[in-house]
Amino acid sequence: MAADNLDGMDAGRIGGGGAAPSVADLGERVLLAELMRIATTTVVPRSAPDARVMVGPGDDAAVLGLRGPLVVSTDTLVQDRHFRLRWSTPQDIGARAAIQSAADIAAMGAVCVGLVVSIGCPATTPARTVLAIDAGLVEAAAGFGAQVVGGDLVRTEEIVVSVTSLGVLAGSGSIQLGGARVGDVVAVSGPVGSSAAGLALLHGRVDQFPDLVAAHRVPIVDLTQGSIAAAAGARAMTDISDGLVDDAATMARASEVTLEISSALLPVDPQLMDAARRLEADPLEWTLGGGEDHQLLATFAATIPPGWTVIGEVVEPRSSSPVLVDGQVPQVRGWQSF
């Protein structure tokens, strides 16, 4: 649902003329009814055969008929900590929340089939902001074959979006962090550093490089690569949420190995190097330390799937560091929550 359609819905369905109504003006029941309508009128692609929504939004709880083990993950986005309304549209925020949570499902080698969403906001928040966040969630979920099957709405001091993703394994066991073995190749499913570059451009008020800014607002990642990697024999896998080095280190420690990465092999957006020159920044700070790309990082014993890029190898554990970049201990840090 496009933003202009949401504006029209505000005027015709929930508000009439004049100032846009707030969530307090509408009240919880009216707003929840609109959220449920958005969730139930978006068509989900038929590429999600492993779930059947037996009871969807509107009841006390959702009921899904699943084939295979259930995979669950939760993520939360907080206003001015994970997003800023002056930099991202409400629909961007919703889409980002959906993809960020579902990426953890993909990283287990599973297919996301349903999302449960909790949105908190101040009472003065325009109702169309909440509806647009929900529309972004629903549309992003439909893009990877999932549905928003329920959720909650609550009053908070700032906008908070929490998403719980539900997935099923696609015919193989889960791909966990601790499966990397010496001799494996290390590979990623797409470009790294784009989100961090986009954030730096927004901070620097540089009105160029739109692809990088777009990648910060909504991660550009193919979540089907999780189940594809599992089918291709991935041994360990995670998504790059906190930065390549930090997430690789988590994998290396769990596997009791060291990951050696070559910076020259890292796939990057064509605009990234030009953006680094424009901002006089070190691109390795973005590619190695920048998080929120949500590309998948995996190790394979042999052949990697199409679309993946080999960036290094798994070696015997080194006492110096769980991750080496170009043979050296990296000096960058990823995202720190506290």
C-alpha positions as CSV (number, residue, x, y, z in Angstrom):
1,M,0.0,0.0,0.0
2,A,1.6,3.3,-1.1
3,A,1.9,6.2,1.2
4,D,-0.5,8.3,-0.8
5,N,-3.1,5.5,-0.5
6,L,-2.7,5.6,3.2
7,D,-3.4,9.3,3.2
8,G,-6.5,8.8,1.2
9,M,-7.6,6.1,3.7
10,D,-7.1,8.5,6.6
11,A,-9.4,11.0,5.0
12,G,-12.1,8.7,3.7
13,R,-12.1,5.8,6.1
14,I,-11.0,7.1,9.5
15,G,-10.9,10.8,9.7
16,G,-12.6,13.1,7.2
17,G,-11.1,16.5,6.5
18,G,-8.9,18.7,8.7
19,A,-5.9,17.6,10.7
20,A,-4.8,14.0,10.5
21,P,-6.2,12.1,13.6
22,S,-3.9,10.8,16.2
23,V,-4.0,7.3,17.6
24,A,-5.8,8.8,20.7
25,D,-8.4,10.5,18.4
26,L,-9.2,7.1,16.8
27,G,-9.0,4.9,19.8
28,E,-7.5,1.4,20.0
29,R,-10.4,-0.5,18.6
30,V,-10.7,1.5,15.4
31,L,-7.0,1.5,14.8
32,L,-6.7,-2.2,15.5
33,A,-9.5,-2.8,13.0
34,E,-7.5,-0.9,10.3
35,L,-4.3,-2.7,11.2
36,M,-6.1,-6.1,10.8
37,R,-7.6,-5.0,7.5
38,I,-4.2,-4.2,6.1
39,A,-2.8,-7.5,7.3
40,T,-5.7,-9.5,5.8
41,T,-6.0,-7.8,2.4
42,T,-2.3,-8.1,1.3
43,V,-1.8,-11.1,-1.0
44,V,1.0,-13.4,0.1
45,P,2.9,-15.2,-2.7
46,R,2.2,-18.9,-3.0
47,S,5.9,-19.6,-2.3
48,A,5.1,-20.3,1.4
49,P,3.7,-23.9,1.3
50,D,4.9,-24.8,4.8
51,A,2.3,-22.8,6.7
52,R,-1.4,-22.4,6.7
53,V,-2.9,-19.6,8.7
54,M,-5.8,-21.4,10.4
55,V,-6.6,-18.4,12.6
56,G,-5.2,-15.0,11.6
57,P,-5.3,-11.5,13.0
58,G,-8.3,-10.5,15.1
59,D,-8.6,-13.3,17.6
60,D,-6.8,-13.8,20.9
61,A,-4.0,-15.7,19.2
62,A,-3.0,-16.9,15.8
63,V,-3.1,-20.6,14.8
64,L,-0.7,-21.9,12.2
65,G,-0.5,-25.3,10.7
66,L,3.2,-26.0,10.2
67,R,5.1,-28.8,8.5
68,G,8.4,-29.2,10.2
69,P,10.1,-27.8,13.3
70,L,9.2,-24.3,14.4
71,V,12.0,-21.6,14.2
72,V,11.4,-18.4,16.3
73,S,13.2,-15.1,16.6
74,T,12.4,-11.6,17.9
75,D,13.8,-8.1,17.2
76,T,12.9,-4.6,18.4
77,L,13.4,-1.2,16.8
78,V,13.3,1.9,19.0
79,Q,12.8,5.4,17.7
80,D,16.0,7.5,17.6
81,R,18.0,4.4,18.5
82,H,17.4,2.3,15.4
83,F,15.6,4.7,13.1
84,R,14.8,8.4,12.8
85,L,11.5,9.7,11.4
86,R,13.3,12.6,9.6
87,W,15.4,10.0,7.6
88,S,13.0,7.2,7.0
89,T,9.3,7.0,6.1
90,P,7.0,5.0,8.4
91,Q,6.7,2.3,5.7
92,D,10.5,2.1,5.5
93,I,10.6,1.5,9.3
94,G,8.0,-1.3,9.0
95,A,9.7,-3.0,6.2
96,R,13.1,-2.8,8.0
97,A,11.6,-4.3,11.1
98,A,10.1,-7.2,9.2
99,I,13.3,-8.0,7.2
100,Q,15.6,-7.6,10.3
101,S,13.6,-10.1,12.2
102,A,13.1,-12.6,9.3
103,A,16.8,-12.5,8.5
104,D,17.4,-14.5,11.7
105,I,15.0,-17.1,10.4
106,A,16.9,-17.3,7.1
107,A,20.2,-17.5,9.0
108,M,19.0,-20.8,10.5
109,G,18.3,-22.2,7.0
110,A,14.6,-21.8,7.5
111,V,11.7,-20.1,5.7
112,C,9.8,-17.4,7.4
113,V,6.0,-17.9,7.3
114,G,4.5,-15.6,9.8
115,L,5.2,-12.4,11.9
116,V,3.7,-11.3,15.1
117,V,4.0,-7.5,15.5
118,S,3.8,-5.2,18.6
119,I,3.7,-1.4,17.9
120,G,4.1,1.1,20.8
121,C,3.7,4.8,20.3
122,P,2.8,8.0,22.1
123,A,-0.9,8.9,22.1
124,T,-0.2,12.0,19.9
125,T,1.3,9.9,17.1
126,P,-0.7,10.4,13.8
127,A,-2.8,7.4,13.1
128,R,-1.5,7.2,9.5
129,T,2.1,6.8,10.8
130,V,1.1,3.6,12.6
131,L,-0.9,2.4,9.7
132,A,2.0,3.1,7.3
133,I,4.5,1.2,9.6
134,D,2.1,-1.7,9.5
135,A,1.7,-1.5,5.7
136,G,5.5,-1.6,5.4
137,L,5.6,-4.7,7.6
138,V,2.9,-6.5,5.7
139,E,4.2,-5.7,2.3
140,A,7.8,-6.7,3.2
141,A,6.5,-9.9,4.7
142,A,4.5,-10.7,1.6
143,G,7.7,-10.2,-0.4
144,F,9.4,-13.1,1.3
145,G,6.2,-15.3,1.5
146,A,5.1,-14.6,5.0
147,Q,2.0,-13.0,6.7
148,V,1.5,-10.8,9.7
149,V,-0.7,-13.1,11.8
150,G,-1.2,-11.0,14.9
151,G,0.2,-8.5,17.3
152,D,-0.5,-5.8,19.8
153,L,-0.8,-2.0,20.1
154,V,0.4,-0.1,23.2
155,R,1.1,3.4,24.5
156,T,4.8,4.2,24.9
157,E,7.1,7.3,25.2
158,E,8.5,6.8,21.7
159,I,7.7,4.6,18.7
160,V,8.8,1.0,19.3
161,V,8.3,-1.8,16.8
162,S,8.8,-5.4,18.0
163,V,8.6,-8.3,15.5
164,T,8.6,-12.0,16.3
165,S,9.2,-14.1,13.2
166,L,8.0,-17.7,12.9
167,G,9.6,-20.0,10.4
168,V,9.9,-23.7,9.4
169,L,13.0,-25.6,8.3
170,A,13.0,-26.3,4.6
171,G,13.8,-30.0,4.5
172,S,17.1,-30.0,6.4
173,G,18.3,-29.5,9.9
174,S,18.9,-26.0,11.3
175,I,22.2,-24.4,10.3
176,Q,23.8,-23.1,13.5
177,L,26.7,-20.9,14.5
178,G,28.9,-23.7,15.7
179,G,29.2,-25.8,12.6
180,A,32.2,-24.2,10.8
181,R,35.1,-26.6,10.2
182,V,38.7,-26.1,9.4
183,G,39.1,-26.0,5.6
184,D,35.6,-24.5,4.9
185,V,35.3,-21.5,2.7
186,V,33.7,-18.4,4.2
187,A,31.1,-16.6,2.0
188,V,28.5,-13.9,2.1
189,S,25.2,-13.6,0.2
190,G,25.5,-10.0,-0.9
191,P,27.2,-6.6,-0.6
192,V,28.4,-5.5,2.8
193,G,28.9,-2.0,4.3
194,S,26.0,-0.4,2.4
195,S,23.8,0.3,5.4
196,A,26.7,1.9,7.4
197,A,27.7,4.0,4.3
198,G,24.1,5.2,3.9
199,L,23.9,6.2,7.6
200,A,27.2,8.1,7.3
201,L,25.8,9.9,4.2
202,L,22.6,10.9,6.2
203,H,24.7,12.2,9.1
204,G,26.9,14.1,6.6
205,R,23.9,15.5,4.8
206,V,25.3,14.4,1.5
207,D,22.6,14.3,-1.1
208,Q,24.2,11.7,-3.3
209,F,24.5,7.9,-3.6
210,P,20.8,7.1,-3.3
211,D,21.3,3.3,-3.4
212,L,23.4,3.4,-0.2
213,V,20.9,5.5,1.6
214,A,18.1,3.2,0.5
215,A,20.1,0.2,1.8
216,H,20.2,1.9,5.2
217,R,16.5,2.6,5.3
218,V,15.5,-0.8,4.2
219,P,18.0,-3.7,4.0
220,I,18.4,-5.0,0.5
221,V,18.8,-8.7,1.0
222,D,17.5,-12.0,-0.5
223,L,16.2,-14.0,2.4
224,T,15.6,-17.0,0.2
225,Q,19.4,-17.5,0.3
226,G,19.1,-19.0,3.8
227,S,17.3,-22.1,2.7
228,I,19.3,-22.2,-0.5
229,A,22.5,-22.2,1.5
230,A,21.1,-25.0,3.7
231,A,20.3,-27.1,0.7
232,A,23.8,-26.5,-0.7
233,G,25.4,-27.8,2.5
234,A,26.2,-24.7,4.6
235,R,27.9,-25.8,7.8
236,A,27.5,-22.6,9.8
237,M,25.4,-19.4,9.1
238,T,24.4,-16.1,10.6
239,D,23.1,-12.8,9.4
240,I,25.3,-9.6,9.4
241,S,23.4,-7.5,11.9
242,D,26.2,-6.2,14.2
243,G,29.0,-5.9,11.6
244,L,30.9,-8.5,9.6
245,V,33.8,-8.8,12.0
246,D,31.7,-9.1,15.2
247,D,29.3,-11.6,13.6
248,A,32.2,-13.6,12.2
249,A,33.8,-13.6,15.6
250,T,30.6,-15.0,17.2
251,M,30.6,-17.8,14.6
252,A,34.3,-18.5,15.1
253,R,34.0,-18.7,18.9
254,A,31.0,-21.0,18.7
255,S,32.8,-23.2,16.2
256,E,36.2,-23.0,18.1
257,V,38.0,-21.9,14.9
258,T,39.4,-18.8,13.3
259,L,37.9,-17.1,10.3
260,E,40.5,-15.5,7.9
261,I,38.9,-12.9,5.7
262,S,40.4,-11.0,2.7
263,S,39.2,-7.4,2.5
264,A,39.9,-7.5,-1.3
265,L,37.3,-10.2,-1.8
266,L,34.4,-8.3,0.0
267,P,31.5,-7.6,-2.3
268,V,30.4,-3.9,-2.1
269,D,27.9,-1.7,-3.8
270,P,29.4,0.2,-6.8
271,Q,28.8,3.5,-5.0
272,L,30.5,2.7,-1.8
273,M,34.1,3.6,-2.7
274,D,33.0,6.9,-4.2
275,A,31.0,7.7,-1.1
276,A,34.0,6.9,1.1
277,R,36.1,9.4,-0.9
278,R,33.3,12.0,-0.7
279,L,33.2,11.7,3.1
280,E,36.9,11.1,3.5
281,A,36.0,7.9,5.3
282,D,37.7,4.5,5.5
283,P,35.5,2.1,3.6
284,L,36.7,-0.8,5.8
285,E,35.0,0.8,8.7
286,W,31.7,0.3,6.8
287,T,32.4,-3.1,5.3
288,L,34.0,-4.7,8.4
289,G,32.3,-2.8,11.3
290,G,29.1,-1.6,9.8
291,G,26.0,-3.6,10.7
292,E,22.4,-3.8,9.6
293,D,23.1,-5.2,6.1
294,H,21.5,-8.5,7.1
295,Q,23.4,-10.3,4.4
296,L,24.0,-13.9,5.3
297,L,27.5,-15.1,6.3
298,A,28.1,-18.9,6.0
299,T,30.8,-21.5,5.7
300,F,30.7,-24.3,3.1
301,A,32.8,-27.4,2.8
302,A,32.9,-27.2,-1.0
303,T,30.8,-25.4,-3.7
304,I,28.9,-22.2,-2.7
305,P,25.5,-21.4,-4.2
306,P,25.1,-19.0,-7.1
307,G,25.0,-15.4,-5.9
308,W,27.3,-16.0,-2.9
309,T,30.9,-14.6,-2.7
310,V,33.8,-16.3,-1.1
311,I,35.6,-13.9,1.3
312,G,37.9,-16.2,3.2
313,E,38.5,-19.5,4.8
314,V,38.2,-21.3,8.1
315,V,41.6,-22.2,9.8
316,E,42.8,-23.6,13.0
317,P,42.0,-21.4,16.0
318,R,44.6,-18.6,16.6
319,S,45.2,-17.3,20.1
320,S,45.4,-13.7,18.7
321,S,41.8,-13.4,17.5
322,P,38.8,-15.4,16.3
323,V,38.8,-13.3,13.1
324,L,41.8,-12.1,11.0
325,V,41.5,-9.7,8.2
326,D,44.3,-9.7,5.7
327,G,46.3,-11.7,8.3
328,Q,45.9,-9.0,11.0
329,V,43.7,-8.6,14.0
330,P,41.0,-6.1,12.9
331,Q,40.8,-2.8,14.7
332,V,37.1,-2.1,14.0
333,R,34.1,-2.8,16.2
334,G,30.6,-3.5,15.2
335,W,27.2,-2.4,16.7
336,Q,27.1,-2.1,20.5
337,S,23.7,-2.1,22.1
338,F,25.0,-0.8,25.5
